[in-house]
Each structure stands twice: as structure tokens, then as C-alpha cells.
Amino acid sequence: MIQQQGAERINVGIFAHVDAGKTTTTEHILYESGRIRALGSVDSGTALTDSMDVERQRGISVRAALASFEWKGVQINLVDTPGHVDFLSEVERSLRVMDCAVLILSAVEGVQAQSEMIWNALRKLGIPTLIFMNKMDRVGADPEAVLAQARNYLSSDIIPVQQPTGKEQEYIGAIDLWGSDADPAAQTELLEALAERDEDLLETYMSGSSIDLAAWKKYMKTASASGRFFPMVYGVAAKGLGITALLDAMVEYFPRAGGNVEGPVSGIVYNIQRDKSMGRMAFVRLYEGTIRNRDTVMNYTQNIQGKVTQIRKVEGGRTEDIGSLEAGDIAVIYGLSGVRIGDVLGQPEAIPAEAKLAVPLLTVRVFWGTDMDDHKVIGALQELADEDPLLDAQWLQDERELHIKVMGPIQLEILNSVLEERYALKVTFGQPSVIYKETPASAGQGFIAYTMPKPCWAILRFQIEPGPPGSGLVYDSVVRSSDLLPQYQSETARRVPEALQQGLYGWEVTDLKVTLIEGQHHVWHTHPLDFAVATPMGIMDGLARVGTKLLEPILQVRIVVPEENGGRVMNDLVQMRGTFEPPVLQGERMIIEGRLPLATSLDYPVTLSSYTKGRSTFTSFFAGYEESQPDVSAERTRRGVNPLDQAKYILSVRKALQG
């Protein structure tokens, strides 16, 4: 597929809850657009965008996959994202580089918890969104109820631009409400929906003047492209019904990717994968400028130059050399050694903000046989952590242990498969344990006078205060540069986040403000690294004085069960220290929404499925960290020497500790 220079372009992300039919929709889009000649399928493992062996075997998307095609003269870059909550980090990274989005809802299951979470992220980033209601032919499909639910949970500005024809197995398609063959009552409903949202249109509508449909449609297009209205279309992706209308809607209602191809380069690396022969593949969205083969590009984040060896479009297992990447487009760049996810290429000004969705809540130890090379296992997991930084693979040299962070059990199964397929490594994982955090229990001060054993001199006093939930670490200094030189203040500021990685119970300390209120150096005795040694001791001294409280991860959950199981579920939630809203009856099903500590509910989805004989759904997403109840205790073994034991800590840092 030849890239057109300066072509009109749209960058679209396809998002959905697991099993809403996302990859099937993508496959049919590629087929209808002529990009592929034969349809693949998720179930048979032949979908173009499921290129990993494990994706084909499991029938789930693990990685965000890029495909490009043309529709009605517009170049479309389509990113199919994973639907399973365990692979939310892939969704998060894709969101950052999309100009617009298609959110797929199932006409049977409706709005699920993850649909809401993705929707909130799309709204936070202001990304224009189109809604495709899929599975219209299924038994139990109820488009009116799902539309009402979507308007309730997502936005009241969701406006259908089609009218479905036939219900469930009798569904035959949808009629365009802007067309001359549209049902007058349904078309009136669309016009009234627009009139309610615009005073000028309302005046025209109420005056009884004849309606200029083309002008009203133009208004709808403009409002949708700016993310004010959200058009809804209908279909059955598995049968190809509604796919061409979905493509038409993308071209009609979505904004074009902008960017000056002649300007200075500004782009972001949003994904890293590996090619067996070519090495590291950097997936880049370019916002400004043009990058060509053999160009030297500045990696702004790492402050290093890199030489581009090749630029390709990559789809499934196929690649095509395109020679250049220009503003508004997405492609894979080879040759940038050491490049990481999140790196900015060129200038950072044009790069949009990101929405944080994925938070790993579990930590797991990796085990392997004595006959295996430690370095191979560590190297493989560090490579995988390059591709997904949230894995945060940590090798604890003293304990000779390797730990990773994960979102859930499915991710562990996939990691196992990838390690075996790609690296021929057989590993096992320990029991996942919940990642807790700590926060100061009160306000107070920490002090350190590091003046022995000579030569050294570093005096620091910190004010430590609790911060609002979710605020992380806020650091400030009120010390004059005449008392403490700027380079020593910078070294102190750099070491504070490190010092807070392990609190009194061994967990990261968060939601606090740390202010340096006193600092002194000595003209002769201070060594440049003295403040690197002193900072953790001063911080831990402060934490020991103010005390810390344990924070635990909380899930927002939605449980749908047969009505007869509702009583037991509510009792279960109470037993798990959960809270919930009054249940809602929908036909013979009961919907219960609430909040649950992750620690008490790790195995609950399996238990629930077992006693409801598979007739239940349990969906959850991370809702934040909250203070644990007083009877909850969770302590993690500290790595390294505790800075509270100052004499031992100083010796260990000075590399003098024996054994």
C-alpha cells in the first residue's frame, strides 16, 4: 500500500470491553476496505491484527495492533487495542496517539465497567468518539436499553444517526437517518436531539421553516469532530453488517490529523516491539515535521541522537518499507538503539497529554530451574519490561530474586507463553501478592546531621505532611542557595523519590508533601555524594516520627447475576469488606455495583462463576488507593539496609559493610 504524501489522514483507535467484538470488527473493516482479500477470524486464530502466537491460540488481543488502509480517498490508521483489563497498559499507550476513537458496545451486555473507564479517559483527552453497537442479531439484544444505559453511564450527547431494522435474529441492518428513505418519526427524533443542543437550530425548528438536512448534518459533523456529540451506528461485525456504514461515519464525523510536514520534528514512541532480523521496532506517531530513512533524529527524552535505518508500515506479520514518515501519520522506525516507550523524538511542544489508566496492583516472584542461566531469564524479562514498562522487572541482587508487577492472572499466563515461545525459557510464578502503599499518619519533621565518619558533612531537615488522596509526591525547598548550594539541593530533590520507595512497612510512600526547610554543607568536608547518603536517613527519620498508614487498592465492580443469586452476592460483598449501591433488577438479572478491596476479592470471579454455573459477569477496574481498616496488616521485607539504622546504613552505602 503506497503512502500518499500530504494525504487526508485519520488516526482511529478501536476500543471496547473484552468480548464486545473488537478484533472481528477490525478484521471486517480491513476486508470491506479492500486491505485484505480474505477474512480472518479470532476463533480460528487467523485475524490479521492478532499476530502473536499466543493471541491466535487464546483468541484474545494482547497487543495494540496497527493497520492502515484507504476509504473514500482518506488514509486511515487503525489501532485495534486489547479488551481485557490485564492489558490496559496497551490501551493507555494507544489512547495517547489517537485523534479519534470507535467505542464498541455489545447490544446484549451493554456498557461494561471497562467501557466506562475507557470513555472517561477519552473524555479527559477530548478525543472525538463514535459508538458502534455490535451484536444486534443476538438473542437478548436490546438497542433501546443499551442506548439509555450509554446515555446514563457515558454521555447524554450520544445521538444515533441510524435506525435499526428488525430485532435479534430478525435484524437485517440499519437505515441512515439523513437519507431520503429514513422513517419520518425517527428522523424527527434526530433533528429534535440536535435542536435541543443548539439555540439557533431550536429557533429554526420551532419556527416551522423547512429543514435543510444538509446544513443540519454539517452541524452534526462539526460538533462530532470537536468531541461535543457522539454519533451512534449499529451492526453485526461477524456478518459484515453495518461495516461500510461505520467506515462512512468515520470519514464523515472524524477530524483529520493535522501537523506541518515542513516543521521541526515532534513525535512520540508509543510502543516497542522486536523484529527477529531487524531488532527494536519503535512505533512512532509524528505530530510535526517529516522523518526519512537515514535521518539523524534527536531523542529529546534521553538527550541522544539516533540514526533511522528504515521506516515501515507493519501489519500483522507483514511489513512495507515506506521511506518516510510525515506529520499526522504513524509508522515503525528502525535503528534507534536504546529507544523506550514514551520517548519524545525532536521537540516536545506538539505532544498531547496522556491519560493514566493502568496501575499494576499485584507483585509476583519469578522462579526457574537451577539448570537455567540466571542472566537469560533476567535479560528476557527486562526486554519484555522495555515493551511494557509497567512490568518493572526488578532483580534483587542480595536476595537473588526476580520480581515483576502485573495487572492480573491472564497477563501471567500470556507472559509464560511468550517466555517459552520467544526465549525457550520455562518459568513459574509465585502466588501474586497485592501491592499496598503507605502515607504519612500526621505532619512532622525529619532531621539528619551526617557528619561522621569523616570526611563528610550534610545537614538536612524535612517537613513531611499528608497530602490529598491520589496526589502522589509533592516536593519543595525553602532553603536559600547561600545555605545549601543549588547542586546539593538538586541532589537532595533527586533522592527523595528513591527514599520513599520503601516506608516503615516496606511499601512505597505516597500522597504527601515533603519540604526541605533546612540544609547545610561544609566548604571543606562536604563530598558531592554526601546528600545522596543523607537524604534517605532524613526522610526515614521523619517517617518514623510521624508514622505511616497502610493504603490498599480498591476496585470498582459491576456484578450481573441471576436474581436468585443476588442475596448471596450481597452477603459475599459484606464479607469481603465491600460496599455496594442498592441492586437494580433488569428482567431476571440483578445488577450490583460497588467497591471492593482487591486483597479480599482476588479469587472471587472464579467463586462467583462456579456457584452461578457460569451465568454471571464480574467486571472491575481500579478505583484508587484507600486507607486500610485498622485490622489489616501487610508488611513487605525491606530490600537493603534500613536508613533508620544509620551507622549500618552509612557503612553499607560506603561499600564497607561486610557479608
LONU-94465 format. One line per 10 residues: number of its first residue (from 1); their letters; for each residue x negated, y, z of C-alpha. Coordinates in Angstrom, 1 decimal. Each point is the difference from the previous one (the first is absolute). Layout:
NUM) A) X/Y/Z | ...
! end
This chain:
1) MIQQQGAERI) 0.0/0.0/0.0 | -1.7/3.2/-1.2 | 0.2/2.9/2.4 | 1.3/3.2/-1.5 | -2.1/3.1/0.8 | 2.2/2.6/1.8 | 3.1/-2.2/-0.2 | 3.0/0.6/2.2 | -0.5/-2.2/3.0 | 1.9/-1.4/3.0
11) NVGIFAHVDA) -1.6/-1.8/3.0 | 2.7/-2.1/1.6 | -0.1/-2.2/3.1 | 2.4/-2.9/0.3 | 0.9/-0.5/3.7 | 2.4/-2.3/1.8 | 0.6/-2.2/2.9 | -1.2/-3.6/-0.3 | 2.2/-2.1/-2.4 | 1.9/2.9/-1.5
21) GKTTTTEHIL) -1.3/-1.0/-3.4 | -2.9/2.5/-0.5 | -2.5/-2.1/-2.0 | 2.9/-1.5/-2.1 | 1.1/3.6/-0.8 | -3.6/0.9/-1.0 | -0.3/-3.0/-2.2 | 3.2/0.8/-1.9 | -1.0/3.6/-0.3 | -3.3/-1.1/-1.7
31) YESGRIRALG) 1.9/-2.4/-2.2 | 2.7/2.5/-1.1 | -2.7/2.7/-0.7 | -1.8/-2.5/-2.2 | -3.0/0.0/2.2 | 0.2/-3.8/0.4 | 1.4/-2.5/-2.6 | 1.2/-2.6/2.4 | 1.7/0.3/3.4 | -1.9/-1.4/3.0
41) SVDSGTALTD) 1.7/-0.8/3.3 | -0.9/0.2/3.6 | 1.3/-3.5/0.8 | -2.1/-1.7/-2.8 | -3.0/2.2/0.9 | -0.3/1.6/-3.4 | 0.8/3.6/0.8 | -2.5/2.4/-1.6 | -0.4/2.1/3.2 | -0.5/-3.0/2.3
51) SMDVERQRGI) -3.6/-0.7/-1.2 | -1.5/-1.6/3.1 | 0.3/-3.8/0.3 | 1.5/0.4/3.5 | 2.7/2.3/-1.4 | 1.0/-2.5/-2.6 | 0.1/-2.9/2.5 | 1.9/1.9/2.6 | 2.3/2.0/-2.2 | -0.7/3.2/1.9
61) SVRAALASFE) -1.9/3.1/-1.0 | -3.1/0.6/2.1 | -1.6/2.8/-1.9 | 1.2/3.1/-1.7 | -0.2/-0.7/-3.8 | -0.4/2.6/-2.7 | 1.6/-0.4/-3.5 | 0.3/2.6/-2.8 | 2.4/0.3/-2.9 | 1.8/2.5/-2.2
71) WKGVQINLVD) 3.8/0.8/0.0 | 1.5/2.5/-2.3 | -3.3/1.8/-0.6 | -0.9/0.2/3.7 | -3.0/-1.8/1.4 | 1.0/-1.8/3.3 | -2.4/-1.3/2.6 | 2.0/-2.4/2.2 | -1.3/-1.2/3.4 | 1.8/-3.1/1.4
81) TPGHVDFLSE) -0.5/0.0/3.7 | 0.3/-2.9/2.5 | 3.3/-0.2/1.9 | -1.1/-1.9/3.0 | -0.7/2.0/3.1 | -3.3/-1.8/0.5 | -1.4/1.8/-3.1 | 1.2/3.4/0.8 | -3.5/1.5/-0.3 | 0.2/-0.7/-3.8
91) VERSLRVMDC) 3.4/1.9/-0.1 | -1.6/2.9/2.0 | -2.9/0.4/-2.4 | 2.3/-0.2/-3.1 | 2.3/2.6/1.4 | -2.8/2.5/0.1 | -0.6/0.0/-3.8 | 3.6/-0.2/-1.3 | 1.9/2.9/-1.4 | 3.3/-1.8/0.1
101) AVLILSAVEG) 1.6/-3.2/1.3 | 2.6/-2.6/-0.6 | 1.4/-1.4/3.1 | 1.8/-3.4/-0.5 | 2.9/-0.9/2.2 | 1.8/-3.4/-0.1 | 3.7/0.3/-0.5 | 0.4/-2.8/2.5 | -2.5/0.7/2.8 | 0.2/3.8/-0.4
111) VQAQSEMIWN) -2.3/2.4/1.9 | -2.6/-1.9/2.0 | -2.3/1.3/2.7 | -3.0/0.2/-2.4 | 2.1/1.8/-2.6 | 0.6/2.7/2.6 | -3.6/0.2/0.9 | -1.1/0.4/-3.6 | 2.8/2.5/-0.6 | -1.2/2.2/2.9
121) ALRKLGIPTL) -3.6/-0.1/-1.4 | 1.3/1.0/-3.5 | 1.9/2.9/1.5 | -2.9/1.1/2.2 | -2.2/0.2/-3.2 | 2.9/1.5/-2.1 | -0.2/-2.7/-2.7 | 3.0/0.0/-2.4 | 1.8/-3.3/0.3 | 2.4/-2.0/-2.1
131) IFMNKMDRVG) 2.0/-2.9/1.6 | 0.6/-3.2/-1.9 | 2.7/-2.2/1.6 | -1.0/-3.5/-1.0 | 1.7/-3.5/0.3 | 3.4/1.4/-1.0 | 1.1/-3.5/-1.2 | -0.6/-1.8/3.3 | 2.8/-1.3/2.2 | 0.5/2.6/2.8
141) ADPEAVLAQA) -1.2/2.9/-2.2 | 1.8/3.1/1.3 | -1.3/3.1/-1.8 | 2.5/2.4/1.7 | -1.1/-1.2/3.5 | -3.7/0.2/-0.9 | 0.4/3.5/-1.5 | 1.8/1.1/3.3 | -2.8/-1.6/2.0 | -2.7/1.7/-2.1
151) RNYLSSDIIP) 1.6/3.4/0.4 | 0.2/-0.6/3.7 | -3.5/-1.4/0.6 | -2.0/1.6/-2.8 | 1.6/3.2/-1.5 | 3.5/1.5/-0.6 | -1.5/1.3/-3.3 | -0.1/-3.5/-1.7 | 2.2/0.5/-3.1 | 1.0/-3.0/-2.3
161) VQQPTGKEQE) -0.4/1.0/-3.7 | 1.6/-3.3/-1.1 | 3.2/-1.9/0.7 | -0.4/-3.8/0.5 | 2.4/-2.3/-2.0 | 1.2/-3.2/1.6 | -0.8/-1.5/3.5 | -2.4/-2.7/1.1 | -0.2/-2.8/-2.7 | 2.4/2.1/-2.2
171) YIGAIDLWGS) -2.5/2.9/-0.2 | -0.7/0.9/-3.6 | -1.9/3.2/0.3 | 0.3/3.8/0.7 | 1.4/2.9/-2.0 | -1.9/3.3/-0.2 | 2.1/2.6/1.7 | -1.3/2.8/-2.3 | 1.2/-2.0/-3.1 | 3.2/0.7/-2.0
181) DADPAAQTEL) 1.3/-3.5/0.9 | -0.3/0.6/3.8 | 3.0/-0.6/2.2 | 1.5/3.6/0.5 | 0.6/-0.6/3.8 | -3.6/-1.2/0.5 | -1.4/2.8/-2.0 | 2.1/2.5/2.0 | -1.5/-1.5/3.2 | -3.6/0.6/-1.4
191) LEALAERDED) 0.9/3.6/-0.9 | 1.6/0.7/3.4 | -3.1/-1.4/1.7 | -2.2/2.5/-1.9 | 2.5/2.9/0.5 | -0.1/-0.6/3.8 | -3.7/0.5/0.0 | -0.2/3.2/-2.1 | 2.0/3.2/0.3 | -0.1/1.0/-3.7
201) LLETYMSGSS) 1.1/-3.4/-1.1 | 2.8/0.0/2.6 | 1.2/3.3/-1.3 | 0.0/-1.3/-3.6 | 1.8/-3.2/1.1 | 2.6/1.8/2.1 | 0.8/2.6/-2.7 | 1.3/-2.8/-2.3 | -2.4/1.0/-2.8 | -1.0/-2.8/-2.4
211) IDLAAWKKYM) -3.0/-1.9/1.3 | -3.2/0.1/-2.1 | -1.2/-3.6/0.8 | -3.4/0.6/-1.6 | -0.6/3.1/2.3 | 1.1/-1.9/3.1 | -2.2/-3.0/-0.9 | -3.0/2.4/-0.5 | 0.7/1.4/3.5 | 0.1/-3.6/1.4
221) KTASASGRFF) -3.3/-0.8/-1.8 | -1.8/3.1/1.5 | 1.3/-0.6/3.5 | -1.0/-3.7/-0.2 | -3.5/0.9/-1.3 | -0.6/2.3/2.9 | 1.2/-2.7/2.5 | 3.3/1.7/1.1 | 2.3/-2.6/-1.5 | -0.5/-3.8/-0.3
231) PMVYGVAAKG) 1.7/-1.6/-3.0 | 1.2/-3.6/0.4 | 0.3/-2.6/-2.7 | 1.1/-3.7/0.1 | -1.1/-3.3/-1.5 | -1.1/-3.6/0.2 | -3.7/-0.1/-0.5 | -0.2/-3.8/-0.3 | 2.4/0.2/-3.1 | -1.5/3.2/-1.4
241) LGITALLDAM) 3.3/1.8/0.6 | -0.5/3.8/0.6 | -3.7/0.0/-0.7 | 0.1/2.2/-3.1 | 2.3/2.4/1.8 | -2.5/0.0/2.9 | -2.8/0.9/-2.4 | 2.1/2.7/-1.6 | 0.8/1.4/3.5 | -3.7/0.1/0.8
251) VEYFPRAGGN) -0.8/2.0/-3.1 | 3.1/2.3/0.5 | -0.2/0.7/3.8 | -3.7/-0.2/0.9 | -2.6/2.8/-0.2 | -3.0/-0.3/-2.2 | -3.5/-0.4/1.4 | -1.8/3.4/-0.2 | -3.7/0.9/0.2 | -2.4/2.0/-2.1
261) VEGPVSGIVY) -2.2/-2.5/-2.0 | -2.6/2.8/-0.5 | -0.2/0.9/3.7 | -2.6/-1.2/2.5 | 0.4/-3.7/1.0 | 2.3/-0.8/2.9 | 1.1/-3.6/0.7 | 0.5/-2.6/2.7 | -1.0/-3.7/0.3 | 3.2/-1.6/1.2
271) NIQRDKSMGR) -0.9/-3.7/-0.4 | -3.2/-2.2/-0.2 | -0.1/-3.4/-1.6 | -2.8/-2.2/-1.3 | -0.7/-1.3/-3.4 | -2.1/-3.2/-0.2 | -2.2/1.4/-2.8 | 0.3/3.8/0.3 | -0.1/0.4/3.8 | 1.9/2.6/1.9
281) MAFVRLYEGT) 3.2/1.4/-1.7 | 1.1/3.4/1.3 | 3.6/0.8/-0.8 | 0.1/3.8/-0.5 | 2.8/2.5/-0.3 | -1.3/3.1/-1.7 | 1.7/3.3/0.8 | -2.3/2.5/-1.9 | -2.7/-0.3/-2.6 | -1.2/-2.9/-2.2
291) IRNRDTVMNY) -2.4/-2.8/0.8 | -1.8/-1.8/-2.9 | -2.2/-3.1/-0.3 | -3.5/0.8/1.1 | 1.0/3.1/1.9 | -1.6/0.7/3.3 | 2.7/0.7/2.6 | -0.3/1.5/3.5 | 1.4/-2.0/2.8 | 1.1/2.9/2.2
301) TQNIQGKVTQ) 0.8/-2.2/3.1 | -3.4/-1.7/0.1 | -1.9/2.9/-1.5 | -1.7/-2.3/-2.6 | -0.1/-0.1/-3.8 | 1.1/-3.0/-1.9 | -0.3/-1.0/-3.7 | 3.1/-1.2/-1.8 | -0.8/-3.1/-2.1 | 3.5/-0.8/-1.3
311) IRKVEGGRTE) 3.6/1.2/0.3 | 2.7/-2.6/-0.6 | 3.7/-0.6/0.3 | 0.6/-3.2/2.0 | 3.2/-2.0/-0.1 | 0.3/-3.4/1.6 | -3.1/-1.8/-1.3 | -0.4/2.2/-3.1 | -2.2/3.1/-0.3 | -0.4/2.5/-2.8
321) DIGSLEAGDI) -2.9/2.5/-0.4 | 1.5/3.5/-0.4 | -3.2/2.0/0.1 | 1.4/3.0/2.0 | 2.4/0.8/2.8 | 1.8/3.4/-0.1 | 2.1/2.0/2.5 | 3.3/-1.5/0.8 | -1.1/-3.6/-0.8 | -1.0/-3.1/1.9
331) AVIYGLSGVR) -2.8/-2.4/-1.0 | -2.8/-2.2/1.4 | -3.5/1.4/0.1 | -3.0/-2.3/0.2 | -3.6/0.9/1.1 | 0.7/2.0/3.1 | -2.0/-2.1/2.5 | 1.0/0.4/3.6 | 3.3/1.7/-0.8 | 2.7/-0.5/2.6
341) IGDVLGQPEA) 3.8/0.3/0.2 | 0.9/3.6/0.7 | -3.1/1.5/-1.6 | 0.6/3.3/-1.8 | -1.8/0.4/-3.4 | -0.9/3.5/-1.0 | 1.9/2.7/1.9 | 2.6/-0.6/2.8 | 2.3/2.9/-0.6 | 2.5/-1.7/-2.4
351) IPAEAKLAVP) 0.3/-3.2/2.1 | 3.5/-0.4/1.8 | 0.5/-0.9/3.6 | 0.5/-3.6/1.1 | 2.8/-1.6/2.0 | -1.2/-2.4/2.7 | 2.2/-3.1/0.1 | -2.3/-3.0/0.7 | -1.2/-0.5/3.6 | -1.7/-3.4/0.7
361) LLTVRVFWGT) 1.6/-1.2/3.3 | -1.8/-3.3/0.4 | -3.6/-1.0/0.5 | -1.3/-3.4/-0.9 | -3.3/-1.8/0.5 | -1.4/-1.9/-3.0 | -1.5/-3.5/0.6 | -2.1/-2.2/-2.4 | -2.0/-3.2/0.1 | -3.6/-0.2/1.3
371) DMDDHKVIGA) -1.1/-1.2/-3.5 | 1.1/3.3/-1.6 | -2.3/3.0/-0.4 | 1.1/2.8/2.4 | -1.2/2.7/-2.5 | 2.2/-1.4/-2.8 | 3.2/0.2/2.1 | -0.8/3.4/1.4 | -0.9/1.3/-3.5 | 3.2/-1.4/-1.5
381) LQELADEDPL) 2.2/1.6/2.6 | -1.9/3.3/-0.2 | 0.6/-0.1/-3.8 | 3.7/-0.6/0.6 | 0.0/2.9/2.5 | -1.3/2.2/-2.8 | 3.1/-0.9/-2.0 | 2.2/0.5/3.1 | -1.7/2.3/2.5 | 2.7/-0.7/2.7
391) LDAQWLQDER) -1.5/-3.6/0.4 | -2.8/1.8/1.8 | -2.2/-3.2/0.1 | -2.3/0.3/3.1 | -3.0/-2.3/0.7 | -0.8/0.2/3.7 | -3.7/-0.9/0.0 | -0.4/-0.6/3.7 | 3.1/-2.3/0.3 | -0.6/-1.5/-3.5
401) ELHIKVMGPI) 3.7/0.5/-0.8 | 1.8/1.3/-3.1 | 3.3/1.9/0.5 | 2.5/1.4/-2.5 | 3.2/2.0/0.2 | 3.1/-1.1/-1.8 | 3.7/1.0/-0.5 | 1.5/-3.5/0.4 | -0.2/-3.8/-0.5 | 0.6/0.0/-3.8
411) QLEILNSVLE) -3.0/2.2/-0.4 | -2.1/-2.6/1.8 | 1.2/-2.7/-2.3 | -0.9/2.1/-3.0 | -3.4/0.8/1.4 | -0.7/-3.7/0.5 | 0.9/-0.8/-3.6 | -2.1/2.9/-1.4 | -3.1/-1.1/2.1 | 0.3/-3.5/-1.3
421) ERYALKVTFG) 0.7/0.9/-3.6 | -2.4/2.9/-0.5 | -2.8/-0.9/2.4 | 0.4/-3.8/0.5 | 0.2/0.6/3.8 | 2.2/-1.9/2.4 | 0.8/2.0/3.2 | 2.6/-0.2/2.7 | 1.5/2.9/2.0 | 0.6/0.2/3.7
431) QPSVIYKETP) 3.3/0.9/1.5 | 0.9/3.5/-0.9 | 0.1/2.4/2.9 | 1.8/3.4/0.2 | -2.1/3.1/-0.3 | 0.8/2.3/3.0 | -1.2/3.5/0.5 | -0.6/2.2/3.0 | 0.8/3.6/0.8 | -1.1/2.2/3.0
441) ASAGQGFIAY) 2.3/-0.3/3.0 | -0.7/3.6/1.1 | -2.2/3.0/-0.7 | -3.5/0.4/1.5 | -3.7/0.3/-0.7 | -2.9/-2.2/-0.9 | -3.6/1.0/0.8 | -3.4/-1.3/-0.9 | -3.5/1.3/0.9 | -2.3/-2.2/-2.0
451) TMPKPCWAIL) -3.4/1.2/1.2 | -1.7/-3.3/1.0 | -2.1/-1.9/-0.9 | -2.1/2.7/-1.7 | -0.3/1.2/-2.7 | 3.7/0.9/-0.3 | 2.4/2.8/0.8 | 3.7/0.2/-0.9 | 2.7/1.4/2.2 | 3.6/-0.2/-1.1
461) RFQIEPGPPG) 3.4/0.7/1.6 | 3.3/-1.0/-1.8 | 3.5/0.9/0.8 | 2.3/-3.0/-0.8 | 3.8/0.5/-0.4 | 2.8/-2.3/-1.2 | 1.4/1.0/-3.4 | 3.4/-0.6/-1.6 | 0.8/-3.5/-1.3 | -1.5/-0.5/-3.5
471) SGLVYDSVVR) -2.4/3.0/0.3 | -3.2/-2.1/0.0 | -3.1/1.8/1.1 | -0.3/3.8/0.0 | -3.5/1.2/0.8 | -1.1/3.6/0.8 | -3.0/1.8/1.5 | -0.1/3.2/1.9 | -3.7/-0.1/0.7 | -2.1/2.9/-1.3
481) SSDLLPQYQS) -2.8/-0.8/-2.4 | -2.4/1.8/2.3 | 0.6/-2.6/2.7 | 0.1/-3.0/-2.4 | -1.5/0.2/-3.5 | 2.4/-0.7/-2.9 | -1.8/-3.2/-1.0 | 0.4/-1.4/3.5 | 3.7/1.0/0.0 | 0.5/-1.7/-3.5
491) ETARRVPEAL) -1.7/-3.2/1.3 | 2.3/0.0/3.1 | 3.1/0.6/-2.2 | -1.1/-2.9/-2.3 | -0.4/-2.4/2.9 | 3.3/0.7/1.8 | 2.2/-2.2/-2.3 | -2.6/-2.8/0.3 | 0.1/0.3/3.8 | 3.8/-0.3/0.0
501) QQGLYGWEVT) 0.0/-3.3/-2.0 | 0.0/-1.9/3.4 | 1.8/1.3/3.0 | 0.4/-1.3/3.5 | 1.8/-3.1/-1.2 | -2.2/-0.4/-3.2 | 2.6/1.5/-2.4 | -0.3/3.1/-2.2 | 1.0/3.2/1.9 | 2.4/2.2/-1.9
511) DLKVTLIEGQ) 2.5/2.9/0.4 | -2.3/2.3/1.9 | -1.8/3.3/-0.1 | -3.7/0.2/0.8 | -1.6/3.4/0.5 | -3.7/0.5/0.6 | 0.0/2.7/2.8 | -3.6/-0.1/1.0 | -3.2/-1.1/-1.7 | -3.7/0.6/0.6
521) HHVWHTHPLD) -3.2/-1.0/-1.7 | -3.7/0.4/1.0 | -2.5/1.9/-2.1 | -2.7/-2.7/0.5 | 1.6/-3.1/1.4 | 3.0/-0.5/-2.3 | -0.3/-2.6/-2.7 | 2.3/0.3/-3.0 | 1.7/-3.4/0.9 | 0.6/0.9/3.7
531) FAVATPMGIM) 3.5/1.2/-0.7 | 0.8/-3.2/-1.9 | -0.9/-1.9/3.2 | 1.7/2.5/2.4 | 3.4/0.4/-1.8 | 1.3/-3.6/0.6 | -1.0/0.3/3.7 | 1.7/3.4/0.4 | 3.2/-1.3/-1.7 | 0.2/-3.2/2.0
541) DGLARVGTKL) -0.7/1.9/3.2 | 3.1/2.1/-0.9 | 2.2/-3.0/-0.8 | -1.0/-1.7/3.2 | 1.1/3.2/1.9 | 3.3/0.6/-1.8 | 0.9/-3.7/-0.5 | 1.7/-1.4/-3.2 | 3.4/-1.4/-0.8 | 0.5/-2.9/-2.4
551) LEPILQVRIV) 1.8/0.6/-3.3 | 1.6/-2.8/-2.0 | 1.3/-0.2/-3.6 | 3.7/0.2/-0.5 | 2.0/-1.3/-3.0 | 3.2/1.5/-1.4 | 2.1/-3.1/-0.9 | 3.1/-0.8/-1.9 | 1.5/-3.4/0.6 | 2.9/-1.4/-2.1
561) VPEENGGRVM) 1.6/-3.2/1.3 | 3.3/-1.9/-0.2 | 2.4/1.5/2.5 | 0.0/-3.1/2.2 | -3.7/0.5/0.6 | 0.2/3.7/1.0 | 0.3/-0.6/3.7 | -3.1/-2.1/0.2 | -2.0/2.5/-2.0 | 0.9/2.8/2.3
571) NDLVQMRGTF) -0.9/-2.1/3.0 | -3.4/-0.8/-1.7 | -0.7/3.6/-0.6 | 0.6/0.8/3.7 | -2.3/-2.9/1.0 | -2.7/1.4/-2.4 | 0.1/3.5/1.7 | 1.8/1.3/-3.0 | 2.7/2.7/-0.4 | 2.7/0.1/-2.6
581) EPPVLQGERM) 2.9/2.0/-1.4 | 3.7/-1.3/0.2 | 0.2/-2.8/-2.7 | 1.9/0.7/-3.2 | 2.2/-2.7/-1.6 | -0.1/-0.3/-3.8 | 2.3/-2.8/-1.1 | -1.1/-3.1/1.9 | -3.4/1.3/0.6 | -1.3/2.1/3.0
591) IIEGRLPLAT) -2.7/2.7/-0.5 | -2.0/0.8/3.1 | -2.6/2.8/-0.1 | -2.5/0.7/2.8 | -3.5/0.2/1.2 | -2.2/-2.8/1.2 | -3.6/-0.3/1.4 | -2.1/-1.9/-2.5 | -1.6/-2.0/2.8 | 3.3/-1.7/1.1
601) SLDYPVTLSS) 1.4/-0.5/-3.6 | -2.9/-1.5/-1.9 | 1.7/-3.4/-0.5 | 3.6/1.2/0.1 | 0.7/0.0/-3.8 | -0.8/-3.7/-0.1 | 2.2/-0.7/3.1 | 2.9/2.1/-1.4 | -0.2/-1.8/-3.4 | 0.0/-3.3/1.8
611) YTKGRSTFTS) 3.1/0.5/2.1 | 2.0/1.8/-2.7 | -1.0/-2.8/-2.5 | -1.6/2.5/-2.3 | 3.1/2.2/-0.2 | -1.6/3.0/1.5 | -2.4/2.8/-1.1 | -2.5/1.7/2.3 | -1.7/3.1/-1.4 | -2.3/2.3/2.0
621) FFAGYEESQP) -2.4/2.8/-0.4 | -2.5/1.7/2.3 | 1.7/2.8/2.0 | -3.0/1.2/2.0 | -1.8/-0.6/3.3 | 1.9/0.5/3.2 | -1.0/-0.2/3.7 | 0.1/-3.6/1.2 | 2.1/-1.0/3.0 | -1.9/-0.1/3.3
631) DVSAERTRRG) 0.0/-3.8/0.2 | -1.7/-0.3/-3.5 | -3.7/-0.7/0.3 | -2.4/-0.4/-3.0 | -3.7/0.3/0.4 | -2.6/-0.6/-2.7 | -3.6/-1.1/0.6 | -2.2/3.0/-0.4 | -2.6/-0.1/-2.7 | -3.4/1.2/1.0
641) VNPLDQAKYI) -0.9/1.6/3.4 | 2.6/2.2/1.7 | -1.2/3.6/0.1 | 1.4/0.1/3.6 | -3.0/-2.1/1.0 | -2.2/3.0/-0.9 | -3.4/-1.5/0.9 | 0.6/-3.2/-1.9 | 1.6/1.9/-2.9 | -3.0/2.4/-0.3
651) LSVRKALQG) -2.4/-2.9/-0.1 | 2.1/-1.9/-2.6 | 0.3/3.0/-2.2 | -3.7/0.6/0.3 | -0.5/-3.5/-1.2 | -1.7/-0.9/3.3 | 2.7/-2.4/1.3 | -1.3/-3.6/0.1 | 2.0/-3.1/-0.7
! end
